[in-house]
Amino acid sequence: MMGMRWTNWLGLAMLMSFLFIHEPIWLLLEFHPTPSGSTEFDSTKILWAIPVVAYVIVGAVLLMRGGSDD
């Protein structure tokens, strides 16, 4: 663990913080009931998924870069 680069620590911090912020994001992407009683997905809300996926990918790449600063 101590041989990690600062970018590895940044990626780890990004992914760990995502554990706490994932619930509000999920609520933005949630299905909503229609007046007829059925549920439907609001396709405009899927645009919120694009930055979320990018955030997770960047965090994972930073975490996996590997190697030490030595």
MARTITOR-889225 format. One record per atom (N, C-alpha, C, CB): residue number from 1; residue in three letters; x, y, z. Coordinates in nm, 3 decimals. Glycine has a CB too. Layout:
N
  fitor  marza        x        y        z
    NUM    ALA        X        Y        Z
...
This chain:
70
  fitor  marza        x        y        z
      1    MET    0.082   -0.119    0.000
      1    MET    0.000    0.000    0.000
      1    MET    0.087    0.126    0.000
      1    MET   -0.093    0.000    0.120
      2    MET    0.200    0.121    0.067
      2    MET    0.281    0.241    0.078
      2    MET    0.357    0.270   -0.051
      2    MET    0.379    0.228    0.193
      3    GLY    0.366    0.174   -0.143
      3    GLY    0.435    0.196   -0.269
      3    GLY    0.345    0.252   -0.377
      3    GLY    0.497    0.068   -0.316
      4    MET    0.232    0.307   -0.340
      4    MET    0.139    0.359   -0.439
      4    MET    0.175    0.502   -0.476
      4    MET   -0.004    0.352   -0.386
      5    ARG    0.150    0.537   -0.603
      5    ARG    0.169    0.674   -0.648
      5    ARG    0.057    0.762   -0.594
      5    ARG    0.174    0.681   -0.802
      6    TRP    0.076    0.894   -0.605
      6    TRP   -0.030    0.985   -0.561
      6    TRP   -0.153    0.969   -0.648
      6    TRP    0.019    1.130   -0.563
      7    THR   -0.134    0.932   -0.775
      7    THR   -0.250    0.913   -0.862
      7    THR   -0.331    0.792   -0.820
      7    THR   -0.205    0.899   -1.009
      8    ASN   -0.262    0.689   -0.768
      8    ASN   -0.334    0.572   -0.717
      8    ASN   -0.420    0.611   -0.597
      8    ASN   -0.236    0.460   -0.678
      9    TRP   -0.365    0.693   -0.509
      9    TRP   -0.440    0.738   -0.393
      9    TRP   -0.558    0.825   -0.435
      9    TRP   -0.350    0.815   -0.297
     10    LEU   -0.538    0.908   -0.538
     10    LEU   -0.646    0.993   -0.587
     10    LEU   -0.759    0.906   -0.644
     10    LEU   -0.594    1.091   -0.695
     11    GLY   -0.724    0.804   -0.723
     11    GLY   -0.825    0.713   -0.777
     11    GLY   -0.899    0.640   -0.667
     11    GLY   -0.761    0.613   -0.870
     12    LEU   -0.827    0.596   -0.566
     12    LEU   -0.890    0.528   -0.453
     12    LEU   -0.985    0.623   -0.380
     12    LEU   -0.783    0.474   -0.356
     13    ALA   -0.943    0.746   -0.359
     13    ALA   -1.029    0.844   -0.292
     13    ALA   -1.153    0.874   -0.376
     13    ALA   -0.951    0.974   -0.265
     14    MET   -1.137    0.883   -0.508
     14    MET   -1.252    0.908   -0.595
     14    MET   -1.354    0.795   -0.585
     14    MET   -1.207    0.924   -0.740
     15    LEU   -1.306    0.671   -0.590
     15    LEU   -1.398    0.557   -0.584
     15    LEU   -1.460    0.542   -0.445
     15    LEU   -1.325    0.429   -0.623
     16    MET   -1.384    0.573   -0.341
     16    MET   -1.440    0.564   -0.206
     16    MET   -1.546    0.673   -0.186
     16    MET   -1.328    0.577   -0.100
     17    SER   -1.522    0.792   -0.238
     17    SER   -1.623    0.897   -0.224
     17    SER   -1.749    0.864   -0.302
     17    SER   -1.566    1.032   -0.270
     18    PHE   -1.733    0.789   -0.411
     18    PHE   -1.849    0.748   -0.489
     18    PHE   -1.942    0.658   -0.408
     18    PHE   -1.804    0.676   -0.616
     19    LEU   -1.887    0.584   -0.312
     19    LEU   -1.971    0.501   -0.226
     19    LEU   -2.072    0.583   -0.149
     19    LEU   -1.884    0.421   -0.129
     20    PHE   -2.036    0.708   -0.117
     20    PHE   -2.125    0.794   -0.039
     20    PHE   -2.219    0.877   -0.125
     20    PHE   -2.043    0.886    0.049
     21    ILE   -2.180    0.903   -0.251
     21    ILE   -2.264    0.989   -0.335
     21    ILE   -2.347    0.911   -0.435
     21    ILE   -2.179    1.088   -0.408
     22    HIS   -2.339    0.778   -0.435
     22    HIS   -2.412    0.702   -0.537
     22    HIS   -2.563    0.704   -0.516
     22    HIS   -2.363    0.558   -0.538
     23    GLU   -2.609    0.715   -0.393
     23    GLU   -2.753    0.712   -0.368
     23    GLU   -2.825    0.833   -0.427
     23    GLU   -2.779    0.704   -0.219
     24    PRO   -2.777    0.957   -0.407
     24    PRO   -2.846    1.070   -0.472
     24    PRO   -2.843    1.061   -0.624
     24    PRO   -2.783    1.200   -0.428
     25    ILE   -2.737    1.006   -0.679
     25    ILE   -2.728    0.992   -0.824
     25    ILE   -2.830    0.889   -0.871
     25    ILE   -2.585    0.949   -0.868
     26    TRP   -2.845    0.779   -0.797
     26    TRP   -2.942    0.677   -0.835
     26    TRP   -3.084    0.734   -0.833
     26    TRP   -2.932    0.557   -0.741
     27    LEU   -3.112    0.823   -0.739
     27    LEU   -3.245    0.884   -0.732
     27    LEU   -3.272    0.972   -0.854
     27    LEU   -3.258    0.968   -0.604
     28    LEU   -3.170    1.031   -0.911
     28    LEU   -3.187    1.111   -1.033
     28    LEU   -3.222    1.025   -1.154
     28    LEU   -3.061    1.191   -1.062
     29    LEU   -3.177    0.899   -1.154
     29    LEU   -3.198    0.810   -1.267
     29    LEU   -3.318    0.717   -1.248
     29    LEU   -3.074    0.727   -1.291
     30    GLU   -3.394    0.737   -1.144
     30    GLU   -3.500    0.646   -1.104
     30    GLU   -3.620    0.647   -1.201
     30    GLU   -3.546    0.680   -0.965
     31    PHE   -3.692    0.537   -1.202
     31    PHE   -3.817    0.529   -1.276
     31    PHE   -3.924    0.608   -1.201
     31    PHE   -3.861    0.381   -1.296
     32    HIS   -4.016    0.668   -1.276
     32    HIS   -4.123    0.747   -1.215
     32    HIS   -4.259    0.697   -1.262
     32    HIS   -4.107    0.896   -1.248
     33    PRO   -4.358    0.697   -1.173
     33    PRO   -4.492    0.652   -1.214
     33    PRO   -4.560    0.754   -1.306
     33    PRO   -4.581    0.627   -1.089
     34    THR   -4.636    0.703   -1.401
     34    THR   -4.714    0.789   -1.491
     34    THR   -4.854    0.804   -1.435
     34    THR   -4.718    0.730   -1.636
     35    PRO   -4.931    0.899   -1.488
     35    PRO   -5.069    0.914   -1.439
     35    PRO   -5.154    0.788   -1.456
     35    PRO   -5.135    1.028   -1.510
     36    SER   -5.121    0.703   -1.554
     36    SER   -5.198    0.581   -1.575
     36    SER   -5.163    0.471   -1.475
     36    SER   -5.176    0.531   -1.715
     37    GLY   -5.059    0.492   -1.395
     37    GLY   -5.022    0.393   -1.295
     37    GLY   -4.902    0.309   -1.332
     37    GLY   -5.137    0.304   -1.269
     38    SER   -4.860    0.311   -1.458
     38    SER   -4.742    0.235   -1.497
     38    SER   -4.616    0.317   -1.467
     38    SER   -4.748    0.196   -1.647
     39    THR   -4.503    0.251   -1.472
     39    THR   -4.377    0.323   -1.450
     39    THR   -4.304    0.336   -1.582
     39    THR   -4.289    0.251   -1.346
     40    GLU   -4.235    0.448   -1.597
     40    GLU   -4.156    0.468   -1.718
     40    GLU   -4.027    0.539   -1.680
     40    GLU   -4.235    0.550   -1.824
     41    PHE   -3.931    0.522   -1.767
     41    PHE   -3.800    0.584   -1.747
     41    PHE   -3.795    0.715   -1.824
     41    PHE   -3.685    0.488   -1.793
     42    ASP   -3.757    0.822   -1.758
     42    ASP   -3.745    0.952   -1.822
     42    ASP   -3.611    0.955   -1.895
     42    ASP   -3.757    1.069   -1.718
     43    SER   -3.615    0.952   -2.028
     43    SER   -3.493    0.940   -2.107
     43    SER   -3.403    1.062   -2.095
     43    SER   -3.528    0.917   -2.251
     44    THR   -3.455    1.175   -2.054
     44    THR   -3.370    1.293   -2.038
     44    THR   -3.278    1.279   -1.918
     44    THR   -3.454    1.418   -2.025
     45    LYS   -3.315    1.197   -1.823
     45    LYS   -3.233    1.180   -1.703
     45    LYS   -3.113    1.088   -1.726
     45    LYS   -3.317    1.125   -1.591
     46    ILE   -3.113    1.016   -1.836
     46    ILE   -2.998    0.928   -1.864
     46    ILE   -2.872    1.009   -1.890
     46    ILE   -3.028    0.838   -1.984
     47    LEU   -2.887    1.135   -1.925
     47    LEU   -2.770    1.220   -1.946
     47    LEU   -2.687    1.236   -1.819
     47    LEU   -2.813    1.356   -1.997
     48    TRP   -2.748    1.216   -1.703
     48    TRP   -2.674    1.221   -1.577
     48    TRP   -2.578    1.102   -1.567
     48    TRP   -2.770    1.222   -1.458
     49    ALA   -2.605    0.994   -1.636
     49    ALA   -2.521    0.875   -1.628
     49    ALA   -2.387    0.895   -1.697
     49    ALA   -2.594    0.755   -1.688
     50    ILE   -2.382    0.982   -1.797
     50    ILE   -2.258    1.001   -1.872
     50    ILE   -2.145    1.054   -1.782
     50    ILE   -2.281    1.098   -1.988
     51    PRO   -2.164    1.163   -1.708
     51    PRO   -2.054    1.206   -1.620
     51    PRO   -2.026    1.109   -1.506
     51    PRO   -2.085    1.342   -1.562
     52    VAL   -2.127    1.036   -1.460
     52    VAL   -2.106    0.938   -1.353
     52    VAL   -2.016    0.826   -1.402
     52    VAL   -2.242    0.882   -1.304
     53    VAL   -2.043    0.775   -1.521
     53    VAL   -1.960    0.669   -1.578
     53    VAL   -1.819    0.719   -1.603
     53    VAL   -2.022    0.616   -1.708
     54    ALA   -1.806    0.841   -1.653
     54    ALA   -1.673    0.898   -1.676
     54    ALA   -1.596    0.911   -1.545
     54    ALA   -1.686    1.036   -1.745
     55    TYR   -1.663    0.953   -1.438
     55    TYR   -1.600    0.967   -1.307
     55    TYR   -1.548    0.832   -1.258
     55    TYR   -1.700    1.025   -1.204
     56    VAL   -1.629    0.728   -1.271
     56    VAL   -1.588    0.595   -1.225
     56    VAL   -1.472    0.542   -1.309
     56    VAL   -1.707    0.497   -1.230
     57    ILE   -1.476    0.564   -1.439
     57    ILE   -1.368    0.517   -1.526
     57    ILE   -1.237    0.588   -1.492
     57    ILE   -1.404    0.540   -1.675
     58    VAL   -1.242    0.720   -1.474
     58    VAL   -1.121    0.795   -1.439
     58    VAL   -1.066    0.747   -1.305
     58    VAL   -1.150    0.948   -1.433
     59    GLY   -1.153    0.727   -1.207
     59    GLY   -1.108    0.677   -1.077
     59    GLY   -1.043    0.540   -1.087
     59    GLY   -1.224    0.671   -0.981
     60    ALA   -1.102    0.452   -1.166
     60    ALA   -1.046    0.317   -1.182
     60    ALA   -0.912    0.320   -1.255
     60    ALA   -1.144    0.227   -1.258
     61    VAL   -0.900    0.404   -1.357
     61    VAL   -0.774    0.413   -1.430
     61    VAL   -0.664    0.469   -1.340
     61    VAL   -0.790    0.502   -1.556
     62    LEU   -0.695    0.572   -1.263
     62    LEU   -0.595    0.628   -1.171
     62    LEU   -0.552    0.525   -1.067
     62    LEU   -0.650    0.753   -1.102
     63    LEU   -0.647    0.446   -1.021
     63    LEU   -0.615    0.345   -0.921
     63    LEU   -0.528    0.234   -0.978
     63    LEU   -0.743    0.285   -0.864
     64    MET   -0.548    0.199   -1.104
     64    MET   -0.478    0.085   -1.164
     64    MET   -0.345    0.121   -1.230
     64    MET   -0.566    0.019   -1.265
     65    ARG   -0.308    0.248   -1.234
     65    ARG   -0.185    0.286   -1.303
     65    ARG   -0.065    0.211   -1.248
     65    ARG   -0.163    0.434   -1.291
     66    GLY   -0.062    0.184   -1.122
     66    GLY    0.037    0.098   -1.060
     66    GLY    0.177    0.157   -1.055
     66    GLY    0.043   -0.030   -1.133
     67    GLY    0.266    0.086   -0.988
     67    GLY    0.403    0.129   -0.974
     67    GLY    0.420    0.229   -0.862
     67    GLY    0.452    0.188   -1.103
     68    SER    0.542    0.245   -0.820
     68    SER    0.570    0.340   -0.713
     68    SER    0.641    0.462   -0.769
     68    SER    0.656    0.274   -0.602
     69    ASP    0.655    0.564   -0.688
     69    ASP    0.722    0.688   -0.729
     69    ASP    0.873    0.672   -0.732
     69    ASP    0.684    0.801   -0.635
     70    ASP    0.926    0.566   -0.680
     70    ASP    1.071    0.548   -0.670
     70    ASP    1.140    0.552   -0.803
     70    ASP    1.104    0.420   -0.603
